[in-house]
């Protein structure tokens, strides 16, 4: 991207709506409730012929630095310092407030280019608020409607004038390549069967999920080495699924911080429902999911349900027992966690689990190595010849049961896809095969081909009968 733009303003003026308009997709949560956005969210924006990085920020408010609002303000100020240009959004329908004037003064003191944006200008009676914006002393306001897409050409011209054509249109940028990476909505590569070997140079998508206040944002901040995400003692601070990129031992890691997931019966407010839906999208987009447990109160019912959800979605899963620095008798607790993991998560036998501390950074390298190892298993492919030799061995050792006096026969096996590993077995009467025998085959695959902790799917298909439909001769 050629330059970076931060969207700033007081709460509920339409910053996230404008962000979604510029990135061309509803990435940021939008609601009538003020203060929905808390963390700063980056995105790849396209405005006519401009390509740039856009940052959505929390609404700026006057607050004590120790409060949640004060920490949100610090995140927004960090985005302003990072950006080359700020879009200062005001509400033309509501008019200016003292907070708008304070923010305008703060932006003017920073000395960076500012484009004043009068949003909601399509509303009746918005002319007064539009002309009031001149009093901020930041130049001519640009009237737009982020909701309906009006005024985008004028906004493009104002950005080019403020940033300069040499920055807006760098000669080295290849626009065709930029278009390719604007919106990575597809799970690219999920059905990639052409590469039998693991590609350790490909960027890895990792989602961090768990219950509220388990320490997910603190963990990511420790990985990054900076206070990139908003943290604090309050539960449920994170609302949007925020993605950050960093390198670990030469490999690009794209990590998603997500909102805490409570039990479905407790999720009543519309905003929390939107946050949970955003978390589910992050899980489906990711390749590996790290489920963060609070080591002081592990294996709550919701923890187990989150693990089960990730496995049903087909993701590679790793458990992280956070806040390990608060555990006193660590050896006894570790033995207890191992026993509960085996007993409570039989569908993910051998799942990797690592005790960590996001606060102190304890064992984070070990966690990342387990993430890489699990992703390698998730991408694993097994040759058809090996699978059929294995199938012949396990069925000889433990033949399929007889149903209604007729023995079931498993004839042929092949791997149909990876990510997660999925297999097809040709057999007689697939509907009659008992679930217990399917579990026997699944556990055998895990043990004999070293595939611990990832979901394994086995599909059964009846072989074609060449004599089907013919009349029997008397």
Sine and cosine of phi, psi and omega as CSV:
sin_phi,cos_phi,sin_psi,cos_psi,sin_omega,cos_omega
0.00,0.00,0.54,-0.84,-0.12,-0.99
-0.98,0.18,-0.59,0.81,-0.01,-1.00
-0.43,-0.91,0.14,-0.99,-0.08,-1.00
-0.86,-0.51,0.68,-0.73,-0.03,-1.00
-0.82,-0.58,0.74,-0.67,0.07,-1.00
-0.96,-0.30,0.72,-0.70,0.07,-1.00
-0.99,-0.11,0.88,-0.48,-0.05,-1.00
-0.79,-0.62,0.30,-0.95,0.00,-1.00
0.38,-0.93,0.12,-0.99,0.04,-1.00
-0.96,0.28,0.18,-0.98,-0.04,-1.00
-0.88,0.47,0.57,-0.82,0.18,-0.98
0.93,0.38,0.56,0.83,0.09,-1.00
-0.98,-0.22,-0.05,1.00,0.06,-1.00
0.97,-0.23,0.45,0.90,-0.02,-1.00
-0.92,0.40,-0.72,0.69,-0.02,-1.00
-0.93,0.37,-0.54,0.84,0.07,-1.00
-0.90,0.43,-0.66,0.75,0.06,-1.00
-0.92,0.40,-0.64,0.77,0.05,-1.00
-0.85,0.53,-0.76,0.66,0.02,-1.00
-0.88,0.48,-0.60,0.80,0.02,-1.00
-0.90,0.44,-0.65,0.76,-0.08,-1.00
-0.97,0.24,-0.56,0.83,0.02,-1.00
-1.00,0.10,-0.20,0.98,0.07,-1.00
0.98,0.19,0.29,0.96,-0.02,-1.00
-0.38,-0.93,0.48,-0.88,-0.01,-1.00
-0.99,0.14,0.97,0.23,0.02,-1.00
-0.99,0.11,-0.68,0.73,-0.04,-1.00
-1.00,0.02,0.60,-0.80,0.05,-1.00
-0.94,0.35,0.68,-0.74,0.00,-1.00
-0.79,-0.61,0.77,-0.63,0.03,-1.00
-0.45,-0.89,0.35,-0.94,0.02,-1.00
-0.94,0.34,-0.29,0.96,0.00,-1.00
-0.93,0.36,0.78,-0.62,0.05,-1.00
-0.91,0.41,0.54,-0.84,0.08,-1.00
0.98,0.17,0.45,0.89,0.02,-1.00
-0.91,0.41,-0.75,0.66,0.00,-1.00
-0.98,0.22,0.72,-0.70,0.02,-1.00
-0.83,-0.56,-0.74,0.67,0.06,-1.00
-1.00,0.06,0.27,-0.96,0.12,-0.99
-1.00,0.02,0.77,-0.64,-0.09,-1.00
-0.90,-0.44,0.86,-0.52,0.07,-1.00
-1.00,0.05,0.38,-0.93,0.06,-1.00
-0.35,-0.94,0.31,-0.95,0.03,-1.00
-1.00,-0.08,0.91,-0.41,-0.13,-0.99
-0.98,-0.21,0.49,-0.87,0.08,-1.00
-0.71,-0.70,0.86,-0.52,0.01,-1.00
-0.74,-0.67,0.99,-0.17,-0.10,-1.00
0.84,0.55,-0.95,-0.31,-0.01,-1.00
-0.97,-0.23,0.15,0.99,0.02,-1.00
-1.00,-0.05,0.63,-0.77,0.11,-0.99
-0.80,-0.60,0.82,-0.57,-0.04,-1.00
-0.37,-0.93,0.20,-0.98,0.07,-1.00
-1.00,-0.04,0.78,-0.62,0.00,-1.00
-0.93,-0.36,0.61,-0.79,0.01,-1.00
-0.84,-0.54,0.88,-0.48,0.11,-0.99
-1.00,0.08,0.67,-0.74,-0.08,-1.00
-0.78,-0.63,0.22,-0.97,0.07,-1.00
-0.96,0.26,0.41,-0.91,0.06,-1.00
-0.91,0.41,0.74,-0.67,-0.04,-1.00
-0.98,0.18,0.77,-0.64,0.03,-1.00
-0.68,-0.74,0.44,-0.90,0.11,-0.99
-0.98,0.20,0.87,-0.49,-0.05,-1.00
-0.39,-0.92,0.34,-0.94,0.07,-1.00
-0.91,0.42,0.67,-0.75,-0.05,-1.00
-0.86,0.52,-0.43,0.90,-0.04,-1.00
-0.99,0.17,-0.28,0.96,-0.03,-1.00
-0.99,0.16,0.21,-0.98,0.04,-1.00
-0.87,0.49,-0.68,0.73,0.01,-1.00
-0.90,0.45,-0.60,0.80,0.03,-1.00
-0.91,0.42,-0.64,0.77,0.03,-1.00
-0.94,0.35,-0.57,0.82,0.09,-1.00
-0.90,0.44,-0.64,0.77,0.02,-1.00
-0.89,0.46,-0.64,0.77,0.02,-1.00
-0.89,0.45,-0.62,0.78,0.05,-1.00
-0.90,0.45,-0.66,0.75,0.00,-1.00
-0.92,0.40,-0.67,0.75,0.02,-1.00
-0.90,0.44,-0.56,0.83,0.07,-1.00
-0.90,0.43,-0.62,0.79,0.04,-1.00
-0.91,0.40,-0.63,0.78,0.03,-1.00
-0.89,0.45,-0.68,0.73,0.01,-1.00
-0.91,0.41,-0.54,0.84,-0.02,-1.00
-0.97,0.26,-0.52,0.86,-0.14,-0.99
-0.99,0.16,0.38,-0.93,0.11,-0.99
-1.00,0.05,-0.37,0.93,-0.08,-1.00
-0.51,-0.86,0.56,-0.83,0.06,-1.00
-0.89,-0.45,0.71,-0.70,0.18,-0.98
-0.99,-0.12,0.96,-0.29,-0.02,-1.00
-1.00,-0.01,0.95,-0.31,-0.10,-0.99
-1.00,-0.10,0.79,-0.61,0.12,-0.99
-0.86,-0.52,0.33,-0.95,-0.03,-1.00
-0.99,-0.10,0.97,-0.25,-0.02,-1.00
-0.93,0.37,-0.46,0.89,-0.01,-1.00
-0.95,0.30,-0.67,0.74,-0.05,-1.00
-1.00,0.09,-0.51,0.86,-0.05,-1.00
1.00,-0.09,0.07,-1.00,-0.03,-1.00
-0.97,0.23,0.45,-0.89,0.08,-1.00
-0.80,-0.60,0.24,-0.97,0.08,-1.00
-0.85,0.53,-0.52,0.86,0.03,-1.00
-0.90,0.43,-0.64,0.77,0.04,-1.00
-0.86,0.51,-0.68,0.74,-0.02,-1.00
-0.92,0.39,-0.60,0.80,0.04,-1.00
-0.91,0.42,-0.68,0.74,0.00,-1.00
-0.92,0.38,-0.62,0.79,0.05,-1.00
-0.88,0.48,-0.64,0.76,0.04,-1.00
-0.91,0.41,-0.63,0.78,0.01,-1.00
-0.91,0.42,-0.67,0.74,0.01,-1.00
-0.92,0.39,-0.60,0.80,0.00,-1.00
-0.91,0.40,-0.59,0.81,0.00,-1.00
-0.92,0.39,-0.49,0.87,-0.03,-1.00
-0.95,0.31,-0.36,0.93,0.11,-0.99
0.97,0.26,0.23,0.97,0.03,-1.00
-0.99,-0.12,0.38,-0.93,0.01,-1.00
-0.86,0.51,0.65,-0.76,-0.01,-1.00
-0.73,-0.69,0.73,-0.69,0.14,-0.99
-0.94,-0.35,0.86,-0.51,0.00,-1.00
-0.99,0.11,0.84,-0.55,-0.08,-1.00
-0.89,-0.45,0.86,-0.51,0.05,-1.00
-0.99,-0.13,0.99,-0.13,-0.04,-1.00
-0.99,0.13,0.27,-0.96,-0.01,-1.00
0.89,0.46,0.53,0.85,-0.03,-1.00
-0.97,0.24,-0.13,0.99,0.04,-1.00
-0.98,0.18,-0.21,0.98,-0.08,-1.00
-0.97,0.26,0.50,-0.87,0.05,-1.00
-0.92,0.39,0.71,-0.70,0.02,-1.00
0.99,0.11,0.27,0.96,-0.03,-1.00
-1.00,0.06,-0.12,0.99,-0.05,-1.00
-0.89,0.46,-0.62,0.78,-0.02,-1.00
-0.88,0.47,-0.71,0.70,0.02,-1.00
-0.91,0.42,-0.57,0.82,0.01,-1.00
-0.90,0.44,-0.73,0.68,-0.03,-1.00
-0.95,0.32,-0.49,0.87,0.08,-1.00
-0.88,0.47,-0.48,0.88,-0.05,-1.00
-0.90,0.43,-0.37,0.93,0.05,-1.00
-0.88,0.47,-0.48,0.88,-0.07,-1.00
-0.94,0.35,-0.20,0.98,0.01,-1.00
-0.96,0.29,-0.28,0.96,0.04,-1.00
0.96,0.29,0.44,0.90,-0.01,-1.00
-0.93,-0.37,0.36,0.93,0.02,-1.00
1.00,-0.07,-0.18,-0.98,-0.05,-1.00
-0.97,0.23,0.81,-0.59,0.03,-1.00
-0.95,0.32,0.50,-0.87,0.02,-1.00
-0.98,-0.19,0.92,-0.40,0.00,-1.00
-0.97,0.23,0.81,-0.59,0.01,-1.00
-0.64,-0.77,0.17,-0.99,0.23,-0.97
-0.75,-0.66,0.98,-0.21,-0.01,-1.00
-0.90,0.43,-0.52,0.86,-0.03,-1.00
-0.94,0.35,-0.64,0.77,-0.10,-0.99
-0.95,-0.30,-0.03,1.00,0.06,-1.00
0.98,0.21,0.35,0.94,0.00,-1.00
-1.00,0.07,0.56,-0.83,0.08,-1.00
0.99,0.16,0.23,0.97,-0.05,-1.00
-0.94,0.35,-0.53,0.85,0.04,-1.00
-0.91,0.41,-0.69,0.73,0.02,-1.00
-0.90,0.44,-0.61,0.79,0.03,-1.00
-0.91,0.41,-0.65,0.76,0.04,-1.00
-0.87,0.49,-0.71,0.70,-0.02,-1.00
-0.90,0.43,-0.62,0.78,0.00,-1.00
-0.92,0.39,-0.62,0.79,0.02,-1.00
-0.91,0.41,-0.69,0.72,0.00,-1.00
-0.89,0.46,-0.67,0.75,0.00,-1.00
-0.91,0.42,-0.61,0.79,-0.05,-1.00
-0.97,0.24,-0.61,0.79,-0.12,-0.99
-1.00,-0.05,-0.39,0.92,-0.03,-1.00
1.00,-0.08,0.63,-0.78,-0.06,-1.00
-0.92,0.39,-0.50,0.87,-0.01,-1.00
-0.92,0.39,-0.52,0.86,0.06,-1.00
-0.99,0.10,-0.62,0.79,-0.06,-1.00
-0.93,0.36,-0.54,0.84,-0.06,-1.00
-0.77,-0.63,0.95,0.31,0.04,-1.00
-0.91,0.40,0.65,-0.76,-0.09,-1.00
-0.92,0.39,-0.47,0.89,-0.09,-1.00
-0.98,0.18,-0.20,0.98,-0.09,-1.00
-0.98,0.20,0.73,-0.68,0.05,-1.00
-0.99,-0.15,0.95,-0.30,-0.08,-1.00
-0.90,0.44,-0.58,0.82,-0.03,-1.00
-0.88,0.47,-0.62,0.78,0.01,-1.00
-0.94,0.34,-0.58,0.82,0.00,-1.00
-0.89,0.45,-0.63,0.78,-0.03,-1.00
-0.87,0.49,-0.49,0.87,-0.09,-1.00
-0.93,0.37,-0.53,0.85,-0.14,-0.99
-0.96,-0.27,0.24,0.97,-0.06,-1.00
-0.88,0.47,-0.77,0.64,-0.11,-0.99
-0.72,-0.69,1.00,-0.01,-0.01,-1.00
-0.98,0.21,0.95,0.31,-0.09,-1.00
-1.00,0.08,-0.41,0.91,-0.04,-1.00
-1.00,0.07,0.51,-0.86,0.08,-1.00
-0.99,0.15,0.95,0.30,-0.11,-0.99
-0.86,0.50,0.72,-0.70,0.06,-1.00
1.00,0.01,0.01,1.00,-0.09,-1.00
-0.93,0.37,-0.48,0.88,0.00,-1.00
-0.96,-0.30,0.46,0.89,-0.04,-1.00
-0.97,0.25,0.98,-0.19,-0.03,-1.00
-0.98,-0.21,-0.04,1.00,-0.12,-0.99
-0.99,0.11,-0.26,0.96,-0.06,-1.00
-0.94,-0.34,0.99,-0.17,0.00,-1.00
-0.96,0.29,-0.39,0.92,-0.03,-1.00
-1.00,-0.09,0.51,-0.86,-0.03,-1.00
-0.97,0.24,0.77,-0.64,0.00,-1.00
-1.00,-0.10,0.98,-0.22,-0.05,-1.00
-1.00,0.05,0.15,0.99,0.08,-1.00
-0.98,-0.19,-0.19,0.98,-0.03,-1.00
-0.97,0.25,0.68,-0.73,0.05,-1.00
-0.84,0.55,0.61,-0.79,-0.06,-1.00
-0.94,-0.34,0.79,-0.62,0.01,-1.00
-0.99,-0.11,0.84,-0.54,-0.07,-1.00
-0.79,-0.61,0.79,-0.61,0.08,-1.00
-0.97,-0.26,0.70,-0.71,0.05,-1.00
-0.97,-0.25,0.91,-0.42,-0.06,-1.00
-0.79,-0.62,0.21,-0.98,0.02,-1.00
0.39,-0.92,-0.05,-1.00,0.04,-1.00
-0.95,0.32,0.30,-0.96,0.07,-1.00
-0.86,0.50,0.59,-0.81,0.09,-1.00
0.91,0.41,0.46,0.89,0.06,-1.00
-1.00,0.06,-0.19,0.98,0.04,-1.00
0.98,-0.19,0.47,0.88,-0.06,-1.00
-0.93,0.36,-0.75,0.66,-0.03,-1.00
-0.92,0.39,-0.61,0.79,0.04,-1.00
-0.88,0.47,-0.63,0.77,0.02,-1.00
-0.88,0.48,-0.72,0.70,-0.01,-1.00
-0.92,0.39,-0.64,0.76,0.06,-1.00
-0.86,0.51,-0.62,0.78,0.02,-1.00
-0.92,0.39,-0.63,0.78,0.08,-1.00
-0.87,0.50,-0.69,0.73,-0.06,-1.00
-0.98,0.22,-0.40,0.92,-0.05,-1.00
0.98,0.21,0.34,0.94,0.03,-1.00
-0.45,-0.89,0.31,-0.95,0.02,-1.00
-0.99,0.11,0.93,0.38,-0.05,-1.00
-0.97,0.25,-0.56,0.83,-0.06,-1.00
-0.92,-0.39,0.51,-0.86,-0.02,-1.00
-0.95,0.32,0.78,-0.62,0.01,-1.00
-0.74,-0.67,0.21,-0.98,0.04,-1.00
0.25,-0.97,0.09,-1.00,-0.03,-1.00
-0.95,0.30,-0.30,0.95,-0.03,-1.00
-0.95,0.32,0.66,-0.75,0.04,-1.00
-0.98,0.17,0.59,-0.81,0.09,-1.00
0.98,0.20,0.49,0.87,0.01,-1.00
-0.92,0.39,-0.73,0.68,-0.04,-1.00
-0.96,0.28,0.74,-0.68,0.03,-1.00
-0.87,-0.49,-0.76,0.65,0.05,-1.00
-0.99,0.12,0.39,-0.92,0.18,-0.98
-1.00,0.06,0.94,-0.33,-0.09,-1.00
-0.98,-0.20,0.75,-0.66,0.02,-1.00
-0.97,-0.23,0.66,-0.75,0.08,-1.00
-0.74,-0.67,0.49,-0.87,0.00,-1.00
-0.88,-0.48,0.62,-0.79,0.06,-1.00
-0.38,-0.93,0.18,-0.98,-0.03,-1.00
-0.94,-0.34,0.69,-0.72,0.10,-0.99
-0.80,-0.60,0.94,-0.35,-0.02,-1.00
0.80,0.60,0.68,0.73,0.07,-1.00
1.00,0.08,-0.02,1.00,0.00,-1.00
-0.94,-0.35,0.70,-0.71,0.01,-1.00
-0.97,0.26,0.79,-0.61,0.04,-1.00
-0.90,-0.44,0.84,-0.54,0.10,-1.00
-0.97,-0.26,0.94,-0.33,-0.14,-0.99
-0.94,-0.35,0.68,-0.74,-0.04,-1.00
-0.93,-0.36,0.86,-0.51,0.17,-0.99
-1.00,0.05,0.70,-0.71,-0.10,-1.00
-0.81,-0.58,0.29,-0.96,0.06,-1.00
-0.95,0.30,0.53,-0.85,0.05,-1.00
-0.90,0.43,0.63,-0.78,-0.06,-1.00
-0.96,-0.28,0.92,-0.40,0.08,-1.00
-1.00,-0.05,0.10,-1.00,0.05,-1.00
-0.88,0.48,0.57,-0.82,-0.10,-0.99
-0.85,0.52,-0.57,0.82,-0.03,-1.00
-0.92,0.40,-0.41,0.91,-0.04,-1.00
-1.00,0.01,-0.22,0.98,-0.03,-1.00
-1.00,0.08,0.98,-0.22,-0.07,-1.00
-0.92,-0.39,-0.64,0.77,-0.08,-1.00
-0.96,0.29,0.56,-0.83,-0.02,-1.00
-0.86,0.50,-0.65,0.76,-0.05,-1.00
-0.90,0.45,-0.65,0.76,0.02,-1.00
-0.94,0.35,-0.56,0.83,0.07,-1.00
-0.89,0.45,-0.65,0.76,0.05,-1.00
-0.90,0.44,-0.63,0.77,0.01,-1.00
-0.90,0.44,-0.68,0.73,0.01,-1.00
-0.91,0.41,-0.65,0.76,0.04,-1.00
-0.88,0.47,-0.61,0.79,0.05,-1.00
-0.91,0.41,-0.61,0.80,0.06,-1.00
-0.90,0.44,-0.67,0.74,0.02,-1.00
-0.89,0.45,-0.61,0.79,0.06,-1.00
-0.90,0.43,-0.62,0.78,0.02,-1.00
-0.91,0.42,-0.62,0.79,0.03,-1.00
-0.90,0.44,-0.69,0.73,-0.03,-1.00
-0.94,0.35,-0.50,0.87,-0.01,-1.00
-0.98,0.17,-0.46,0.89,-0.06,-1.00
-0.97,0.25,0.26,-0.97,0.09,-1.00
-0.98,-0.19,-0.72,0.69,0.06,-1.00
-0.89,-0.46,0.65,-0.76,0.01,-1.00
-0.89,-0.46,0.79,-0.62,0.09,-1.00
-0.98,-0.18,0.90,-0.44,0.04,-1.00
-1.00,-0.06,0.91,-0.41,-0.08,-1.00
-1.00,0.00,0.86,-0.52,0.07,-1.00
-0.98,-0.21,0.54,-0.84,0.20,-0.98
-0.99,0.12,0.93,-0.37,-0.10,-0.99
-0.90,0.44,-0.33,0.94,0.03,-1.00
-0.98,0.19,-0.42,0.91,0.07,-1.00
-0.65,-0.76,0.92,0.39,-0.10,-1.00
-0.99,0.15,0.25,-0.97,0.12,-0.99
0.83,0.56,0.69,0.72,0.26,-0.96
-0.93,0.37,0.31,-0.95,-0.02,-1.00
-0.84,0.54,-0.62,0.79,-0.02,-1.00
-0.92,0.39,-0.56,0.83,0.05,-1.00
-0.85,0.52,-0.73,0.68,-0.03,-1.00
-0.91,0.41,-0.62,0.79,0.01,-1.00
-0.92,0.39,-0.57,0.82,0.03,-1.00
-0.92,0.39,-0.68,0.73,0.05,-1.00
-0.87,0.49,-0.71,0.71,-0.01,-1.00
-0.89,0.46,-0.63,0.78,0.04,-1.00
-0.88,0.48,-0.72,0.69,-0.02,-1.00
-0.89,0.45,-0.63,0.77,0.00,-1.00
-0.94,0.34,-0.61,0.79,0.04,-1.00
-0.92,0.39,-0.48,0.88,0.08,-1.00
-0.98,0.22,-0.12,0.99,0.05,-1.00
1.00,0.10,0.29,0.96,-0.02,-1.00
-1.00,0.07,0.44,-0.90,0.16,-0.99
-0.98,0.22,0.75,-0.66,-0.14,-0.99
-0.86,-0.51,0.61,-0.79,0.10,-1.00
-0.73,-0.68,0.70,-0.72,0.03,-1.00
-1.00,-0.06,0.68,-0.74,0.06,-1.00
-0.81,-0.58,0.92,-0.38,0.03,-1.00
-1.00,0.04,0.99,-0.10,-0.09,-1.00
-0.99,0.14,0.20,-0.98,-0.01,-1.00
0.90,0.44,0.58,0.81,-0.01,-1.00
-0.91,0.42,-0.39,0.92,0.02,-1.00
-0.94,0.35,-0.26,0.96,0.02,-1.00
-1.00,-0.04,-0.11,0.99,-0.02,-1.00
-1.00,0.08,0.75,-0.66,-0.06,-1.00
-1.00,0.10,-0.91,0.41,-0.01,-1.00
-1.00,0.02,0.99,0.13,-0.17,-0.98
-0.92,0.38,-0.61,0.80,-0.03,-1.00
-0.91,0.41,-0.69,0.72,0.01,-1.00
-0.91,0.41,-0.67,0.74,0.00,-1.00
-0.91,0.41,-0.62,0.78,0.00,-1.00
-0.89,0.45,-0.67,0.74,0.04,-1.00
-0.90,0.43,-0.63,0.78,0.02,-1.00
-0.92,0.40,-0.63,0.77,0.01,-1.00
-0.92,0.40,-0.62,0.79,0.03,-1.00
-0.90,0.45,-0.68,0.73,-0.01,-1.00
-0.90,0.43,-0.69,0.73,-0.03,-1.00
-0.93,0.36,-0.57,0.82,0.03,-1.00
-0.88,0.47,-0.71,0.70,0.01,-1.00
-0.92,0.40,-0.61,0.79,-0.10,-1.00
-0.99,0.16,-0.64,0.77,-0.12,-0.99
-1.00,-0.02,-0.27,0.96,-0.01,-1.00
-0.82,-0.57,0.88,0.47,-0.01,-1.00
-0.92,0.38,-0.39,0.92,-0.01,-1.00
-0.96,0.28,-0.17,0.99,0.02,-1.00
-0.77,-0.63,0.79,0.61,-0.05,-1.00
-0.85,0.52,0.77,-0.64,-0.02,-1.00
1.00,0.08,0.18,0.98,-0.01,-1.00
-0.87,0.50,0.67,-0.75,-0.04,-1.00
-0.97,0.23,0.71,-0.71,-0.01,-1.00
-0.70,-0.71,0.73,-0.68,-0.09,-1.00
-0.75,-0.66,0.82,-0.57,0.16,-0.99
-0.97,0.24,0.77,-0.63,-0.08,-1.00
-0.66,-0.75,0.11,-0.99,0.16,-0.99
-0.64,-0.77,0.94,-0.33,0.05,-1.00
-0.93,0.38,-0.42,0.91,-0.02,-1.00
-0.96,0.29,-0.68,0.73,-0.06,-1.00
-0.98,-0.20,-0.25,0.97,-0.04,-1.00
1.00,0.06,0.20,0.98,-0.03,-1.00
-0.90,0.44,0.80,-0.60,0.18,-0.98
0.91,0.41,0.40,0.92,0.00,-1.00
-0.95,0.30,-0.56,0.83,0.07,-1.00
-0.90,0.44,-0.62,0.79,0.05,-1.00
-0.90,0.44,-0.64,0.77,0.05,-1.00
-0.89,0.47,-0.71,0.71,0.00,-1.00
-0.90,0.44,-0.62,0.79,0.03,-1.00
-0.90,0.43,-0.62,0.79,0.05,-1.00
-0.92,0.39,-0.56,0.83,0.06,-1.00
-0.90,0.44,-0.71,0.70,0.02,-1.00
-0.89,0.45,-0.71,0.70,-0.02,-1.00
-0.88,0.47,-0.66,0.76,0.01,-1.00
-0.92,0.39,-0.62,0.79,0.03,-1.00
-0.91,0.42,-0.56,0.83,0.05,-1.00
-0.90,0.44,-0.66,0.75,0.04,-1.00
-0.92,0.40,-0.64,0.77,-0.02,-1.00
-0.88,0.48,-0.53,0.85,-0.01,-1.00
-1.00,-0.04,0.06,1.00,-0.15,-0.99
-0.92,0.38,0.62,-0.78,0.09,-1.00
-0.81,-0.59,0.63,-0.78,-0.04,-1.00
-0.86,-0.52,0.69,-0.72,-0.05,-1.00
-0.93,0.38,0.47,-0.88,-0.03,-1.00
-0.90,0.44,-0.59,0.81,-0.01,-1.00
-0.90,0.43,-0.67,0.74,0.03,-1.00
-0.90,0.43,-0.65,0.76,-0.02,-1.00
-0.90,0.43,-0.66,0.75,-0.03,-1.00
-0.95,0.31,-0.55,0.84,0.13,-0.99
-0.91,0.42,-0.64,0.77,0.03,-1.00
-0.92,0.40,-0.68,0.73,-0.01,-1.00
-0.88,0.47,-0.66,0.75,0.03,-1.00
-0.89,0.46,-0.61,0.79,-0.02,-1.00
-0.93,0.36,-0.74,0.67,-0.09,-1.00
-0.95,0.31,-0.54,0.84,0.03,-1.00
-0.96,0.27,-0.45,0.89,0.10,-1.00
-0.95,0.31,-0.66,0.75,0.00,-1.00
-0.93,0.36,-0.64,0.77,-0.02,-1.00
-0.62,-0.78,1.00,0.01,-0.08,-1.00
-0.91,0.42,0.47,-0.89,0.09,-1.00
-0.87,0.49,0.51,-0.86,-0.05,-1.00
-0.95,0.32,0.31,-0.95,0.11,-0.99
-1.00,0.05,0.72,-0.69,0.01,-1.00
-0.87,-0.50,0.83,-0.56,-0.05,-1.00
0.84,0.55,0.59,0.81,0.07,-1.00
0.99,0.16,0.07,1.00,-0.02,-1.00
-0.87,-0.50,0.78,-0.62,-0.04,-1.00
-0.96,0.27,0.71,-0.70,0.08,-1.00
-0.99,0.16,0.61,-0.79,-0.02,-1.00
-0.84,-0.53,0.79,-0.61,0.12,-0.99
-0.98,-0.18,0.90,-0.44,-0.21,-0.98
-0.99,-0.14,-0.66,0.75,-0.21,-0.98
-0.45,-0.89,0.55,-0.83,-0.04,-1.00
-0.63,-0.77,0.63,-0.78,0.08,-1.00
-0.49,-0.87,0.39,-0.92,0.08,-1.00
-1.00,-0.02,0.84,-0.54,-0.08,-1.00
-1.00,-0.04,-0.42,0.91,0.03,-1.00
-0.27,-0.96,0.24,-0.97,0.16,-0.99
-0.91,-0.42,-0.04,-1.00,0.10,-0.99
0.85,0.53,0.86,0.51,0.00,1.00
-1.00,0.03,0.19,-0.98,0.01,-1.00
-0.88,0.48,0.79,-0.61,0.01,-1.00
-0.74,-0.67,0.66,-0.75,-0.11,-0.99
-0.79,-0.62,0.46,-0.89,0.07,-1.00
-0.84,-0.54,0.75,-0.66,0.03,-1.00
-0.86,-0.51,0.83,-0.56,0.09,-1.00
-1.00,0.10,0.79,-0.61,-0.09,-1.00
-0.47,-0.88,0.15,-0.99,0.10,-1.00
-1.00,0.00,0.68,-0.74,0.05,-1.00
0.75,0.66,0.92,0.39,-0.03,-1.00
-0.88,0.47,-0.50,0.87,-0.01,-1.00
-0.93,0.37,-0.36,0.93,-0.05,-1.00
-1.00,0.00,-0.10,0.99,-0.04,-1.00
-0.94,0.33,0.84,-0.54,-0.06,-1.00
-0.93,0.37,0.47,-0.88,-0.01,-1.00
-0.89,0.46,-0.55,0.84,-0.01,-1.00
-0.89,0.45,-0.57,0.82,0.01,-1.00
-0.97,0.26,-0.52,0.85,0.09,-1.00
-0.90,0.44,-0.67,0.74,0.04,-1.00
-0.90,0.44,-0.59,0.81,0.04,-1.00
-0.88,0.47,-0.69,0.72,0.02,-1.00
-0.92,0.39,-0.67,0.74,-0.01,-1.00
-0.88,0.47,-0.74,0.68,0.01,-1.00
-0.91,0.42,-0.57,0.82,0.05,-1.00
-0.91,0.42,-0.66,0.75,0.06,-1.00
-0.88,0.48,-0.69,0.72,0.01,-1.00
-0.85,0.52,-0.74,0.67,-0.11,-0.99
-0.96,0.29,-0.69,0.72,-0.15,-0.99
-0.99,0.14,-0.42,0.91,-0.01,-1.00
-0.91,-0.41,0.28,0.96,0.06,-1.00
0.77,0.64,0.90,0.43,0.04,-1.00
-0.82,-0.57,0.89,0.45,-0.04,-1.00
-0.98,0.22,0.60,-0.80,0.23,-0.97
0.98,0.21,-0.05,1.00,0.02,-1.00
-0.96,-0.29,0.49,-0.87,0.05,-1.00
-0.92,0.40,0.72,-0.69,0.04,-1.00
-0.88,-0.48,0.78,-0.63,-0.04,-1.00
-0.89,-0.45,0.77,-0.64,0.02,-1.00
-0.85,-0.53,0.84,-0.54,0.04,-1.00
-0.95,-0.32,0.63,-0.78,-0.03,-1.00
-0.92,-0.40,0.69,-0.73,-0.06,-1.00
-0.72,-0.69,0.71,-0.70,0.03,-1.00
-0.97,0.25,0.72,-0.70,0.04,-1.00
-0.94,0.35,0.47,-0.88,-0.01,-1.00
-0.96,0.29,0.71,-0.70,0.03,-1.00
-0.99,-0.12,0.92,-0.40,-0.06,-1.00
-0.93,0.38,-0.31,0.95,-0.04,-1.00
-0.99,-0.16,0.05,1.00,-0.03,-1.00
-0.91,0.40,0.72,-0.70,0.02,-1.00
1.00,-0.07,-0.21,0.98,0.02,-1.00
-1.00,0.09,0.55,-0.83,0.03,-1.00
-0.98,0.18,0.67,-0.74,0.01,-1.00
-0.97,0.26,0.75,-0.66,0.03,-1.00
-0.98,0.21,0.66,-0.75,0.06,-1.00
-1.00,0.03,0.00,0.00,0.00,0.00
